[in-house]
């Protein structure tokens, strides 16, 4: 803590960092003009692993696609070459690695409920023996996957003496007599009885070197994804979060009313650690919207609610964590309450900073940064799309006000990012004195639409229990700078590379990557 405070003081004395200049890196699954996107191809989850060398995406069709970093491997060389590269801005590049079908559509016959195959969340687990491990979940079932390279064994050569090779490729061995022999049905000779080893099995005149054997080599490798465990039948409501523990052995899964603790090795048993379900469902006032483990303290986790609060709990206090150790919420300004106040206050996503000191939360209108040691209020608030506030009624009518936007922090904690409509996303600087607030578009020209005012909405999480689905005409509008925005194209999912200024974001079925 003290070291972190000293670093912040030093950075404040040096002044705010220079705003980053973002550049387009790559796109996977780019759409052509006028191409219709299939619903099953729309990306629904993005996650970097801890090293940043692998990236996973999940889609509404239940598929998981893996990408791996390619520029680090291609440029690997001696120390002098690597030192030369330090003076250059390395262009991060990823390449397609493999994909597999994680979930299939199911039907719950007891509840007459169709369970979608859509991937809600993906989380990377610790690697072992060069194999990759990850968790993926849909609304009801969590799966633990192992992805490893398997060597494909092939017969590269038959070790055949060319002078004795037959025309059809078979081996004309010197141990086979040129005179044909007649065999009985049971494999015996008609002229004599079988008596142990015969002269036909004696050592060849040429010695052992004249033996002709096939040579098997591993000429290629293939990636194989195997489901190691299935964690099912533990949630009555839709799973909205999964999070790995820093102990490498356990993880949590959260739905609207409960949070369960699992051991990775045990799939038929989980422990309920948080339960907000009231005795009478009519007394339900809030639901769980997101949950995440602390990055280094295995006993600490945080979860957010539809009322805009974040609770920090300590697993050492009790088996069922009904009480929280800290409550983070912002006091409502007097006279500001309206019909939409609680809807837009609902937190759709929370993320711990890498050092665990801060929590970043996203509600419909803002990003908020909380210090875990200060529960009086957020230390910083970033307005994402304040210009949409007069349009909340329209957003409610077309159901956009219930969109769930994710958020992320940079590895050094100096910047935060989140998505919006019209395939836009925003990057804010959070260093002392920083005024950095950049709006980028998920396209090959990310700087095309620069908006200096906060210009995009984010979605707060609303419960699938209490929410009444309302469908209306999709509407477009104009932001404060006169640019049109479209509620039908929204950038919900994005992830920041753990150690570099690189962002991956999903626009429908396309995965865009940017670097600075």
C-alpha positions as CSV (number, residue, x, y, z in Angstrom):
1,X,0.0,0.0,0.0
2,X,2.7,2.4,1.0
3,X,4.7,1.7,-2.1
4,X,1.6,2.3,-4.2
5,X,1.0,5.7,-2.5
6,X,4.6,6.7,-3.2
7,X,4.3,5.8,-6.8
8,X,1.1,7.9,-7.1
9,X,2.8,10.9,-5.4
10,X,5.7,10.6,-7.8
11,X,3.4,10.4,-10.8
12,X,1.4,13.4,-9.6
13,X,4.6,15.4,-9.3
14,X,5.6,14.4,-12.8
15,X,2.2,15.5,-14.2
16,X,-0.5,13.5,-16.0
17,X,0.7,11.0,-18.6
18,X,0.4,11.9,-22.3
19,X,-2.9,10.7,-23.8
20,X,-2.5,7.5,-25.8
21,X,-2.8,7.5,-29.6
22,X,-4.7,4.4,-30.5
23,X,-4.1,2.5,-33.7
24,X,-5.9,-0.3,-35.5
25,X,-4.1,-3.7,-35.2
26,X,-6.3,-6.5,-36.4
27,X,-9.9,-7.6,-37.1
28,X,-11.2,-11.2,-37.1
29,X,-14.6,-11.9,-38.7
30,X,-14.9,-8.6,-40.5
31,X,-18.2,-8.1,-42.2
32,X,-18.6,-7.0,-45.8
33,X,-20.9,-4.1,-46.6
34,X,-24.5,-5.2,-46.4
35,X,-23.7,-8.6,-45.0
36,X,-26.3,-9.9,-42.6
37,X,-25.0,-11.1,-39.3
38,X,-26.3,-14.4,-37.9
39,X,-27.4,-14.2,-34.3
40,X,-25.3,-17.3,-33.4
41,X,-22.1,-15.6,-34.6
42,X,-22.4,-12.5,-32.3
43,X,-19.6,-12.5,-29.8
44,X,-20.9,-12.6,-26.2
45,X,-17.6,-12.9,-24.1
46,X,-13.9,-11.8,-24.4
47,X,-11.1,-12.7,-22.0
48,X,-7.3,-12.4,-22.0
49,X,-5.3,-14.9,-20.0
50,X,-2.9,-13.7,-17.3
51,X,0.1,-13.7,-19.6
52,X,-1.7,-11.9,-22.4
53,X,-0.4,-14.5,-24.9
54,X,-3.9,-16.0,-25.4
55,X,-7.3,-14.6,-26.0
56,X,-10.6,-16.4,-25.9
57,X,-14.0,-15.3,-27.2
58,X,-17.4,-17.0,-26.8
59,X,-20.5,-16.4,-29.0
60,X,-24.2,-16.9,-28.9
61,X,-23.9,-20.2,-30.7
62,X,-22.0,-21.8,-27.8
63,X,-18.6,-21.8,-29.4
64,X,-15.3,-20.8,-27.9
65,X,-12.6,-19.5,-30.2
66,X,-9.0,-19.2,-29.0
67,X,-6.3,-16.9,-30.4
68,X,-2.6,-16.8,-29.6
69,X,0.0,-14.1,-29.7
70,X,2.1,-14.5,-32.8
71,X,4.5,-11.5,-32.9
72,X,6.4,-12.5,-29.8
73,X,7.2,-16.0,-31.2
74,X,8.2,-14.8,-34.6
75,X,10.5,-12.1,-33.2
76,X,12.2,-14.3,-30.6
77,X,16.0,-14.1,-31.0
78,X,19.1,-13.4,-29.2
79,X,19.4,-10.8,-26.5
80,X,20.9,-8.1,-28.8
81,X,17.9,-8.4,-31.2
82,X,15.5,-8.2,-28.3
83,X,17.2,-5.1,-26.9
84,X,16.9,-3.5,-30.4
85,X,13.2,-4.2,-30.3
86,X,12.8,-2.3,-27.0
87,X,13.4,1.0,-29.0
88,X,10.5,0.1,-31.3
89,X,6.8,0.0,-30.7
90,X,6.1,-3.7,-31.1
91,X,2.9,-4.3,-33.0
92,X,0.8,-6.8,-31.1
93,X,-0.5,-9.5,-33.4
94,X,-2.7,-12.5,-32.7
95,X,-3.6,-15.5,-34.8
96,X,-6.4,-18.0,-34.8
97,X,-5.5,-21.0,-32.7
98,X,-8.5,-23.3,-32.5
99,X,-12.2,-23.4,-31.7
100,X,-14.6,-25.9,-30.1
101,X,-18.3,-26.2,-29.3
102,X,-18.6,-25.5,-25.6
103,X,-22.4,-25.6,-25.1
104,X,-25.4,-26.9,-26.9
105,X,-29.0,-25.7,-26.6
106,X,-30.9,-27.7,-23.9
107,X,-34.5,-27.9,-22.6
108,X,-35.5,-28.1,-19.0
109,X,-38.5,-30.3,-19.1
110,X,-39.4,-29.8,-15.4
111,X,-39.6,-26.0,-15.8
112,X,-40.5,-26.0,-19.5
113,X,-37.6,-23.7,-20.1
114,X,-35.3,-23.5,-23.1
115,X,-31.7,-23.0,-22.1
116,X,-29.7,-21.1,-24.7
117,X,-26.2,-22.2,-25.7
118,X,-24.9,-18.6,-25.5
119,X,-21.6,-18.2,-23.7
120,X,-22.1,-15.7,-20.9
121,X,-18.5,-15.7,-19.4
122,X,-15.1,-17.2,-20.0
123,X,-12.3,-17.3,-17.4
124,X,-8.8,-18.7,-17.9
125,X,-7.4,-21.1,-15.3
126,X,-3.8,-21.9,-14.5
127,X,-1.8,-23.6,-17.3
128,X,0.0,-26.9,-16.7
129,X,2.4,-28.8,-18.9
130,X,1.8,-26.4,-21.8
131,X,-1.9,-27.2,-21.8
132,X,-4.5,-24.5,-21.6
133,X,-7.4,-24.6,-19.1
134,X,-10.5,-22.4,-19.1
135,X,-14.0,-22.2,-17.7
136,X,-17.0,-21.3,-19.8
137,X,-20.6,-20.9,-18.8
138,X,-24.0,-20.4,-20.3
139,X,-27.2,-19.6,-18.3
140,X,-27.1,-22.8,-16.3
141,X,-24.0,-25.0,-16.8
142,X,-20.3,-24.3,-16.3
143,X,-17.7,-26.4,-18.1
144,X,-14.0,-26.9,-17.4
145,X,-12.0,-27.3,-20.7
146,X,-8.5,-28.5,-21.4
147,X,-6.9,-27.6,-24.7
148,X,-3.6,-29.3,-25.5
149,X,-1.5,-30.2,-28.5
150,X,-1.5,-33.8,-29.5
151,X,1.1,-35.2,-31.8
152,X,-0.1,-36.8,-34.9
153,X,1.9,-40.0,-35.6
154,X,2.4,-41.0,-39.2
155,X,4.5,-43.6,-40.9
156,X,7.1,-41.4,-42.7
157,X,8.9,-44.3,-44.4
158,X,8.9,-48.0,-44.5
159,X,12.7,-48.4,-44.4
160,X,12.6,-50.4,-47.5
161,X,15.6,-51.4,-49.5
162,X,14.8,-49.8,-53.0
163,X,16.4,-52.8,-54.7
164,X,13.9,-55.2,-53.0
165,X,10.8,-53.0,-53.0
166,X,7.9,-54.4,-54.8
167,X,6.0,-52.4,-57.4
168,X,2.9,-52.0,-55.2
169,X,4.9,-50.6,-52.3
170,X,4.9,-53.8,-50.2
171,X,8.1,-55.1,-48.7
172,X,9.7,-58.0,-50.5
173,X,11.6,-59.3,-47.5
174,X,14.6,-61.6,-47.9
175,X,13.2,-63.8,-45.2
176,X,10.3,-64.9,-47.5
177,X,11.2,-67.8,-49.7
178,X,10.7,-67.5,-53.4
179,X,9.0,-70.9,-53.5
180,X,5.4,-70.6,-52.5
181,X,4.3,-72.8,-49.5
182,X,0.9,-74.3,-48.8
183,X,-0.6,-73.5,-45.4
184,X,-3.4,-75.3,-43.6
185,X,-6.4,-73.5,-42.3
186,X,-4.9,-73.2,-38.8
187,X,-1.6,-71.9,-40.1
188,X,0.4,-75.1,-40.1
189,X,2.4,-76.7,-42.9
190,X,1.0,-79.7,-44.6
191,X,4.4,-81.3,-45.1
192,X,5.5,-81.4,-41.4
193,X,4.3,-80.6,-38.0
194,X,5.1,-77.3,-36.2
195,X,7.8,-77.9,-33.6
196,X,8.9,-74.8,-31.9
197,X,11.1,-72.4,-33.8
198,X,11.7,-73.4,-37.3
199,X,14.6,-72.6,-39.6
200,X,12.5,-70.0,-41.3
201,X,12.8,-67.8,-38.2
202,X,16.5,-68.0,-38.0
203,X,18.7,-64.9,-38.1
204,X,19.0,-63.5,-41.6
205,X,22.3,-63.8,-43.5
206,X,22.6,-60.0,-43.5
207,X,22.2,-59.7,-39.7
208,X,20.0,-57.4,-37.8
209,X,20.7,-54.5,-40.2
210,X,18.7,-56.3,-43.0
211,X,15.4,-56.1,-40.9
212,X,12.9,-53.8,-42.6
213,X,10.7,-51.9,-40.1
214,X,8.3,-48.9,-40.6
215,X,9.5,-45.6,-39.2
216,X,6.8,-43.7,-37.2
217,X,7.4,-39.9,-36.8
218,X,5.4,-37.1,-35.3
219,X,5.2,-34.8,-38.3
220,X,2.4,-32.6,-37.1
221,X,0.4,-31.5,-34.1
222,X,-3.3,-30.9,-33.7
223,X,-5.1,-29.0,-30.9
224,X,-7.7,-31.0,-29.0
225,X,-10.2,-29.5,-26.6
226,X,-11.6,-31.9,-24.0
227,X,-14.3,-31.2,-21.4
228,X,-12.8,-32.2,-18.1
229,X,-15.7,-31.4,-15.8
230,X,-19.3,-30.2,-15.9
231,X,-20.6,-28.1,-13.0
232,X,-24.4,-28.2,-13.4
233,X,-27.7,-28.1,-11.4
234,X,-26.6,-25.5,-8.9
235,X,-28.4,-22.4,-10.1
236,X,-32.1,-21.8,-10.4
237,X,-31.6,-18.5,-12.1
238,X,-29.3,-17.4,-15.0
239,X,-25.6,-17.3,-14.3
240,X,-24.2,-13.8,-14.8
241,X,-20.6,-14.3,-13.5
242,X,-17.8,-16.7,-12.9
243,X,-14.5,-15.8,-11.3
244,X,-11.3,-17.8,-10.5
245,X,-9.8,-17.6,-7.0
246,X,-6.1,-16.7,-6.6
247,X,-5.5,-20.0,-4.8
248,X,-5.9,-21.8,-8.2
249,X,-8.2,-24.4,-6.7
250,X,-11.6,-22.8,-6.4
251,X,-14.0,-20.5,-8.3
252,X,-17.3,-18.8,-7.8
253,X,-20.5,-18.7,-9.9
254,X,-23.2,-16.1,-9.4
255,X,-26.8,-15.8,-10.5
256,X,-29.5,-13.2,-9.6
257,X,-29.9,-14.4,-6.0
258,X,-27.0,-16.7,-5.1
259,X,-23.2,-17.1,-5.2
260,X,-21.8,-20.6,-5.1
261,X,-18.2,-21.7,-4.3
262,X,-16.8,-24.6,-6.3
263,X,-13.6,-26.7,-6.2
264,X,-12.2,-27.2,-9.7
265,X,-11.7,-30.9,-9.0
266,X,-15.3,-31.5,-7.6
267,X,-18.1,-31.1,-10.0
268,X,-21.0,-32.6,-8.0
269,X,-20.8,-30.3,-5.0
270,X,-20.8,-26.6,-4.4
271,X,-21.2,-24.4,-1.3
272,X,-23.7,-21.5,-1.2
273,X,-21.8,-18.5,0.2
274,X,-24.2,-15.7,-0.6
275,X,-28.0,-15.9,-0.7
276,X,-30.1,-12.8,-1.1
277,X,-33.4,-14.6,-1.8
278,X,-36.1,-13.4,0.6
279,X,-38.6,-15.8,2.3
280,X,-41.3,-14.1,0.3
281,X,-40.3,-13.3,-3.3
282,X,-42.6,-10.3,-3.2
283,X,-40.1,-8.7,-0.8
284,X,-37.3,-8.9,-3.3
285,X,-35.8,-5.5,-3.8
286,X,-32.4,-6.1,-5.4
287,X,-30.5,-8.8,-7.2
288,X,-26.9,-9.8,-7.8
289,X,-25.6,-8.5,-11.1
290,X,-21.8,-9.3,-11.0
291,X,-19.3,-11.0,-8.8
292,X,-15.5,-11.2,-8.8
293,X,-12.7,-12.6,-6.6
294,X,-9.9,-10.4,-5.3
295,X,-6.8,-10.8,-7.5
296,X,-4.5,-11.8,-4.6
297,X,-6.6,-12.4,-1.4
298,X,-8.2,-15.8,-1.8
299,X,-10.7,-15.0,1.1
300,X,-12.1,-11.8,-0.4
301,X,-14.6,-11.2,-3.1
302,X,-16.9,-8.4,-4.2
303,X,-20.4,-8.5,-5.8
304,X,-22.6,-5.8,-7.1
305,X,-26.4,-5.3,-7.1
306,X,-29.2,-3.8,-9.2
307,X,-29.4,-1.0,-6.6
308,X,-26.0,0.3,-7.5
309,X,-24.1,-0.9,-4.5
310,X,-21.0,-3.1,-4.2
311,X,-20.4,-5.4,-1.2
312,X,-17.0,-6.7,-0.2
313,X,-17.2,-10.0,1.8
314,X,-14.7,-12.0,3.7
315,X,-15.0,-15.8,3.5
316,X,-13.3,-16.2,6.8
317,X,-16.2,-14.6,8.7
318,X,-18.8,-17.3,8.2
319,X,-19.8,-20.1,6.0
320,X,-22.8,-18.1,4.7
321,X,-21.7,-14.6,4.1
322,X,-25.0,-12.8,4.8
323,X,-23.2,-9.8,6.2
324,X,-20.6,-7.8,4.3
325,X,-17.4,-6.4,5.5
326,X,-17.7,-3.2,3.4
327,X,-20.5,-1.6,1.4
328,X,-19.7,0.8,-1.4
329,X,-22.5,3.0,-2.6
330,X,-23.0,6.6,-3.7
331,X,-25.6,8.6,-1.9
332,X,-28.4,9.9,-4.0
333,X,-28.5,13.6,-4.5
334,X,-31.6,15.3,-3.0
335,X,-34.4,15.9,-5.4
336,X,-32.8,14.0,-8.3
337,X,-34.9,10.8,-8.0
338,X,-37.0,9.8,-11.0
339,X,-38.6,6.8,-12.5
340,X,-35.3,5.7,-14.1
341,X,-33.1,6.4,-11.2
342,X,-32.9,2.8,-9.9
343,X,-32.7,1.3,-13.4
344,X,-29.7,3.4,-14.5
345,X,-28.0,2.9,-11.1
346,X,-27.9,-0.9,-11.5
347,X,-24.2,-2.1,-11.9
348,X,-23.7,-4.2,-14.9
349,X,-20.0,-5.2,-14.4
350,X,-17.2,-4.9,-11.8
351,X,-13.5,-5.4,-12.1
352,X,-10.7,-5.4,-9.6
353,X,-7.5,-3.5,-10.5
354,X,-4.5,-5.7,-10.9
355,X,-3.2,-4.8,-7.4
356,X,-6.6,-5.3,-5.8
357,X,-6.7,-1.7,-4.4
358,X,-9.4,-0.4,-6.7
359,X,-12.7,-1.7,-8.0
360,X,-14.1,-0.4,-11.3
361,X,-17.9,-0.5,-11.7
362,X,-20.1,0.3,-14.7
363,X,-23.7,1.5,-14.5
364,X,-25.8,2.7,-17.4
365,X,-24.5,6.2,-17.5
366,X,-21.1,6.2,-15.8
367,X,-17.9,4.4,-14.8
368,X,-17.0,4.6,-11.1
369,X,-13.7,3.8,-9.5
370,X,-13.8,2.8,-5.8
371,X,-10.9,2.5,-3.3
372,X,-11.4,-0.6,-1.3
373,X,-10.2,1.2,1.8
374,X,-12.7,4.1,1.4
375,X,-16.4,3.2,1.4
376,X,-17.7,6.8,1.6
377,X,-18.0,7.1,-2.2
378,X,-16.2,6.6,-5.5
379,X,-12.8,8.3,-5.9
380,X,-13.6,9.0,-9.5
381,X,-16.6,9.1,-11.8
382,X,-16.4,9.1,-15.6
383,X,-19.5,10.3,-17.5
384,X,-19.9,7.8,-20.4
385,X,-22.9,9.4,-22.3
386,X,-24.5,12.1,-20.3
387,X,-26.1,13.5,-23.5
388,X,-28.4,10.5,-23.4
389,X,-30.1,11.4,-20.1
390,X,-32.9,13.4,-21.8
391,X,-33.6,10.3,-23.9
392,X,-34.0,7.8,-21.1
393,X,-37.7,7.4,-21.9
394,X,-37.0,6.4,-25.4
395,X,-34.2,4.1,-24.2
396,X,-36.7,2.4,-21.9
397,X,-39.3,2.0,-24.6
398,X,-36.9,0.2,-27.0
399,X,-35.4,-1.8,-24.1
400,X,-31.9,-0.3,-24.6
401,X,-31.8,0.9,-21.0
402,X,-31.3,-2.7,-19.9
403,X,-28.2,-3.3,-22.0
404,X,-25.2,-4.7,-20.0
405,X,-21.9,-3.0,-20.8
406,X,-18.6,-4.4,-19.5
407,X,-15.7,-2.4,-18.2
408,X,-11.9,-3.0,-17.9
409,X,-8.7,-1.5,-16.5
410,X,-5.3,-1.3,-18.0
411,X,-2.6,-3.4,-16.4
412,X,-0.9,-0.4,-14.8
413,X,-4.3,0.9,-13.6
414,X,-3.8,4.3,-15.2
415,X,-6.7,4.0,-17.6
416,X,-10.2,2.5,-17.8
417,X,-12.4,1.6,-20.8
418,X,-16.0,0.7,-21.5
419,X,-18.3,0.4,-24.5
420,X,-21.3,2.2,-25.9
421,X,-23.7,2.4,-28.9
422,X,-22.8,2.9,-32.5
423,X,-19.9,0.4,-31.9
424,X,-18.1,3.1,-29.9
425,X,-15.9,2.7,-26.8
426,X,-14.3,5.2,-24.5
427,X,-10.9,5.3,-22.8
428,X,-10.4,7.5,-19.7
429,X,-7.2,8.4,-18.0
430,X,-7.4,8.2,-14.2
431,X,-4.0,9.5,-13.2
432,X,-4.1,12.7,-11.0
433,X,-4.7,15.7,-13.3
434,X,-5.5,13.6,-16.3
435,X,-8.2,14.9,-18.7
436,X,-7.8,12.0,-21.1
437,X,-11.2,11.0,-22.5
438,X,-11.0,9.4,-25.9
439,X,-13.9,8.0,-28.0
440,X,-13.0,5.3,-30.5
441,X,-15.0,3.4,-33.0
442,X,-14.7,-0.3,-33.6
443,X,-13.5,-0.1,-37.2
444,X,-10.3,0.0,-39.1
445,X,-10.2,3.8,-38.5
446,X,-10.8,4.0,-34.7
447,X,-10.2,7.8,-34.6
448,X,-12.8,8.6,-37.2
449,X,-15.4,9.8,-34.8
450,X,-13.8,11.9,-32.1
451,X,-16.3,13.0,-29.5
452,X,-14.9,15.4,-26.9
453,X,-18.0,15.2,-24.7
454,X,-19.1,12.0,-22.9
455,X,-21.0,10.4,-25.7
456,X,-22.3,6.9,-25.2
457,X,-24.6,4.9,-23.1
458,X,-23.7,1.9,-21.1
459,X,-26.0,-0.7,-19.9
460,X,-26.9,-1.4,-16.3
461,X,-27.8,-4.9,-15.3
462,X,-31.4,-5.6,-14.7
463,X,-32.6,-8.8,-13.2
464,X,-34.1,-11.4,-15.4
465,X,-36.6,-12.0,-12.5
466,X,-38.0,-8.6,-12.1
467,X,-37.5,-7.2,-15.5
468,X,-40.5,-7.0,-17.8
469,X,-39.2,-7.3,-21.4
470,X,-40.5,-4.4,-23.5
471,X,-40.0,-4.3,-27.2
472,X,-40.5,-1.2,-29.3
473,X,-39.2,0.4,-32.4
474,X,-35.4,0.7,-32.5
475,X,-34.4,4.3,-32.6
476,X,-31.4,6.4,-33.5
477,X,-30.5,9.8,-32.4
478,X,-27.9,12.5,-32.5
479,X,-25.2,13.1,-29.9
480,X,-23.9,16.4,-28.7
481,X,-21.5,16.8,-31.6
482,X,-24.1,16.1,-34.2
483,X,-23.0,12.5,-34.9
484,X,-25.8,10.0,-35.2
485,X,-25.9,7.1,-32.9
486,X,-27.6,3.8,-33.3
487,X,-29.0,1.7,-30.4
488,X,-29.0,-1.5,-32.5
489,X,-25.2,-1.5,-32.7
490,X,-23.7,-1.7,-29.3
491,X,-20.2,-2.6,-28.0
492,X,-20.9,-4.6,-24.9
493,X,-17.8,-6.7,-24.5
494,X,-14.1,-5.6,-24.3
495,X,-10.9,-6.6,-22.6
496,X,-7.6,-4.9,-21.8
497,X,-4.3,-6.8,-22.3
498,X,-2.9,-7.5,-18.8
499,X,0.5,-5.9,-19.4
500,X,0.3,-3.8,-22.6
501,X,-1.8,-1.0,-23.9
502,X,-3.9,-3.2,-26.2
503,X,-7.7,-3.6,-26.3
504,X,-9.8,-6.3,-27.8
505,X,-13.5,-5.5,-28.4
506,X,-16.5,-7.1,-30.0
507,X,-18.7,-5.4,-32.5
508,X,-21.4,-8.0,-33.4
509,X,-19.5,-11.0,-34.9
510,X,-16.3,-9.1,-35.4
511,X,-13.3,-9.0,-33.0
512,X,-11.3,-5.7,-33.3
513,X,-7.9,-5.2,-31.7
514,X,-6.2,-1.9,-31.1
515,X,-2.8,-0.8,-29.6
516,X,-1.2,2.4,-28.4
